[in-house]
Amino acid sequence: MSLVVDKHVSVAMRDGTVLAADVYRTEGAEPCSTVLIRTPYSKDDPTHVNTWINVLRAAESGWAVVVQDVRGRFRSGGTFVPFAHEADDGADTIAWVREQPWSDGYVGMVGGSYVGITQWLAATRAPEGLLGIVPACTADDVTTGWMYEEQNLTFGFLAHWASVLVASSTNLSPEARARAATLVQDVTDNRYRTFDDLVEAAGDLAPYLPDWRDRSGKIAGPEAAGRVRVPALVIAGWFDIFGPGAVASYPRREAAGTRHPHDRLLAGPWAHGLTGGWFPGRTYGPAASFDALDPTRLQLGWFETLRDGGPVAADPVTVFVMGADEWRSFSAWPPQEARLVEVPLRVDGSRHALVSAEPVPTIGGRTFFPGYKVAANAGPRPQGPLGERDDVVALVSDPLPEDTDVLGGITCRLAVASDAPTMVVVKLSTADHDGDMVLLAEGSSRTANAGQGETISVDLGPTAMRLPRGTRLSLTVAASDFPRLEDGPRAGLSVLEQAPVLHLDVV
């Protein structure tokens, strides 16, 4: 078998802009189906290109693979504006693929993060020949899944991502490249505290940044999963920055009436950039690794099922249950057999969180910071230092009376009062016999009033975990979480006497 690699192939878009692509295919073969990867991170970077699927193995398996630089990045023409052109450019690229003599007219899209949302956006155009999409570790809604957690800007992610995009730009002058290097270092050193600081520092290096504050949906239409009818195999990580948005896209299709019988959901104990199932201080075993699932065969097999009219999976949802450290499959998400369990909480110490000189620091969780590829500050990290602060309120549960499998969502309901409208950050941890707290889930909301009590519900996101009998659940409540969230004005915060509770989906 001989493989042909056609480098830097020109692909014209509807407005005349020419994008560059590499085509991998078997020499002299009959027309075949195509895997399409559209990336802002360079089609010429083999480590990146092979993150989610082995390109050469796919070609050896009888598929053509097209890897394309998106508009304005690396070898492609035009101007890069995140999200703005991906729907039309994706549809135009699929149409181009179908016209090639080596194509049988069928196209499947794969890839993670921004490469994942290029799939959702292209699929909103319903291009002919699109078999299905495999968006990995991404969210289908730019506003609620990328820019914001509830009403709070996901500052740490946006700052690091913007610095990565700027630093990897290929058309910078020497002066601009020096400014880009300064931006990267300042983001790494947490010198910017607010999004306005970041916008001012980036300036014309990232002219699209101001639009990221917009919540109207003009950047890209909202909730693409509810507007897409092609099948989707969604891949998510419990500790991924896009985890909640990725998982939400699966039931969202059911609610919108766009659910396809071949839709699937796969979620594991992964962070953004790290899918090995291990973190400093915690490993979930070799079976937890994404590579252990043979992802190339998994994705190609799913596409072949779609193309060839194969059977629908009886249990299309597969999740890794942390604590039990095993994979389990279900017919729906949350599982149909899940029941809502209420866990009462009590304040452990002072009810009042004071205003400190520095914000409460982010320790692990769903983050995207420098060093993310080795989970430098991500995942299930000990939260002990937070308990020593006077700007944090601690809550704790009684020991659980039995082993508890939490599979679905987690919500914390509590009554709070603040000196001024402020964010409310809730982090859920286990509390072991030594008092150590290891992070399980997190979320945030905002108070609307000043000086009076109000009841809020904080969504801590989806998960799958086993909590052994006797486990105590510990929560911290604070008015900041930096650099994960923007360090805006902070206010004193009190948890009121009305009993706070956790709501868990339990199987």
Salt bridges, closest charged atoms under 4 A:
ASP6 OD2 - ARG25 NE 3.30
ASP15 OD2 - ARG71 NH1 2.81
ASP22 OD2 - LYS7 NZ 2.62
ASP22 OD1 - HIS8 ND1 3.90
ASP22 OD1 - LYS43 NZ 2.81
ASP44 OD1 - LYS7 NZ 2.75
ASP44 OD1 - LYS43 NZ 3.11
ASP44 OD2 - ARG75 NE 2.96
GLU86 OE1 - ARG38 NH1 2.90
ASP88 OD1 - ARG14 NH1 3.55
ASP88 OD1 - ARG125 NE 2.69
ASP89 OD2 - ARG71 NE 2.87
ASP92 OD1 - ARG14 NH2 2.70
GLU128 OE2 - ARG98 NH2 3.77
ASP140 OD1 - ARG252 NH1 2.53
GLU149 OE1 - ARG366 NH2 3.80
GLU149 OE1 - ARG484 NH1 2.77
GLU175 OE2 - ARG179 NE 3.91
ASP186 OD1 - ARG191 NE 3.25
ASP189 OD2 - ARG191 NE 3.87
ASP196 OD1 - ARG213 NE 3.73
ASP204 OD1 - ARG179 NH1 3.04
GLU223 OE2 - ARG252 NE 3.70
ASP240 OD2 - HIS272 ND1 2.73
GLU254 OE1 - ARG259 NH1 3.01
ASP263 OD2 - ARG253 NE 2.64
ASP263 OD2 - ARG259 NE 3.81
ASP294 OD1 - ARG57 NH1 2.69
GLU304 OE1 - ARG297 NH2 2.58
ASP308 OD1 - ARG307 NE 2.89
ASP325 OD1 - ARG282 NH2 3.55
GLU342 OE1 - HIS503 NE2 2.99
GLU358 OE1 - ARG193 NH2 2.95
ASP391 OD2 - ARG389 NH2 2.78
ASP398 OD1 - ARG346 NH1 2.73
ASP405 OD2 - ARG328 NH1 3.08
ASP405 OD1 - ARG466 NE 2.72
GLU442 OE1 - LYS427 NZ 2.73
GLU442 OE1 - ARG484 NE 3.59
ASP481 OD2 - LYS427 NZ 3.04
ASP481 OD2 - ARG484 NE 2.71
GLU486 OE2 - ARG213 NH2 2.64
ASP487 OD2 - ARG193 NH1 3.34
ASP487 OD1 - ARG490 NE 2.95
